[in-house]
Amino acid sequence: MSAQSPAESALAQLLVDSLNLEGVSPAQIDPEAALFGEGLGLDSIDALELALAISKTYGFQLRSDNEENRRVFASLRALAAHIEQHKAA
């Protein structure tokens, strides 16, 4: 498992808090592991809840019709990079 950047650590904390992931600490989330399916095991409802939490925290919306979503939500690292590019100043 690779180390989390500060942005990834903050996002991991948001992920655990907003999705009430029991038994998972933010530090345990591998930034390169899949968030859905085999990795962390999130589902489509989790994606909606996470998108809402990101919108409230970072000031921009993740749209459900975005063709990039599969890539954006691929891992903690990919999601953190996307947020850094798009968050409100």
C-alpha positions as CSV (number, residue, x, y, z in Angstrom):
1,M,0.0,0.0,0.0
2,S,1.4,3.4,-0.9
3,A,1.2,6.4,1.5
4,Q,-1.6,8.8,1.4
5,S,-1.0,12.5,0.5
6,P,-2.5,15.1,2.8
7,A,-5.3,15.6,0.3
8,E,-5.9,11.9,0.1
9,S,-6.0,11.6,3.9
10,A,-8.6,14.4,4.2
11,L,-10.7,12.7,1.5
12,A,-10.3,9.3,3.2
13,Q,-11.6,10.9,6.4
14,L,-14.6,12.4,4.5
15,L,-15.3,9.0,2.9
16,V,-15.3,7.2,6.2
17,D,-17.4,9.8,7.9
18,S,-20.0,10.4,5.2
19,L,-20.5,6.7,4.4
20,N,-20.3,5.6,8.1
21,L,-17.8,2.9,7.2
22,E,-17.7,0.8,10.3
23,G,-14.4,-0.9,11.0
24,V,-12.5,1.1,8.5
25,S,-10.1,3.8,9.5
26,P,-9.1,6.5,6.9
27,A,-5.4,5.4,7.2
28,Q,-6.4,1.9,6.1
29,I,-7.6,3.0,2.7
30,D,-5.1,2.3,0.1
31,P,-5.0,5.3,-2.2
32,E,-4.5,3.2,-5.3
33,A,-7.1,0.5,-4.5
34,A,-10.5,0.4,-6.2
35,L,-13.3,2.2,-4.3
36,F,-16.0,0.0,-5.8
37,G,-16.4,-3.7,-6.3
38,E,-13.3,-5.7,-5.2
39,G,-11.6,-2.8,-3.4
40,L,-13.4,-0.9,-0.7
41,G,-16.7,-2.4,-1.8
42,L,-18.7,0.7,-2.3
43,D,-21.9,0.7,-4.4
44,S,-24.0,3.2,-6.4
45,I,-25.8,4.6,-3.3
46,D,-22.4,5.2,-1.7
47,A,-21.3,7.0,-4.8
48,L,-24.3,9.4,-4.6
49,E,-23.7,10.0,-0.9
50,L,-20.0,10.6,-1.5
51,A,-20.7,13.0,-4.4
52,L,-23.0,15.0,-2.1
53,A,-20.4,15.1,0.7
54,I,-17.7,16.3,-1.8
55,S,-20.1,19.0,-3.1
56,K,-20.7,20.3,0.4
57,T,-17.0,20.1,1.4
58,Y,-15.2,21.2,-1.8
59,G,-17.8,23.5,-3.5
60,F,-18.3,21.8,-6.8
61,Q,-20.6,19.1,-8.1
62,L,-19.8,15.7,-9.5
63,R,-22.4,15.1,-12.2
64,S,-23.9,11.6,-12.6
65,D,-23.9,12.0,-16.4
66,N,-20.2,12.7,-16.6
67,E,-18.5,10.1,-18.8
68,E,-15.3,10.5,-16.7
69,N,-16.9,9.2,-13.5
70,R,-15.6,5.7,-13.8
71,R,-12.1,7.1,-14.0
72,V,-12.7,9.8,-11.3
73,F,-14.1,7.3,-8.8
74,A,-11.6,4.5,-9.6
75,S,-9.5,5.1,-6.5
76,L,-8.9,7.5,-3.6
77,R,-5.9,8.9,-5.5
78,A,-7.9,9.5,-8.7
79,L,-10.7,11.1,-6.8
80,A,-8.4,13.3,-4.8
81,A,-6.6,14.5,-8.0
82,H,-10.0,15.3,-9.6
83,I,-11.0,17.3,-6.5
84,E,-7.7,19.3,-6.5
85,Q,-8.3,20.2,-10.1
86,H,-12.0,21.3,-9.6
87,K,-12.5,22.5,-6.1
88,A,-13.7,26.1,-5.5
89,A,-10.8,28.4,-4.5
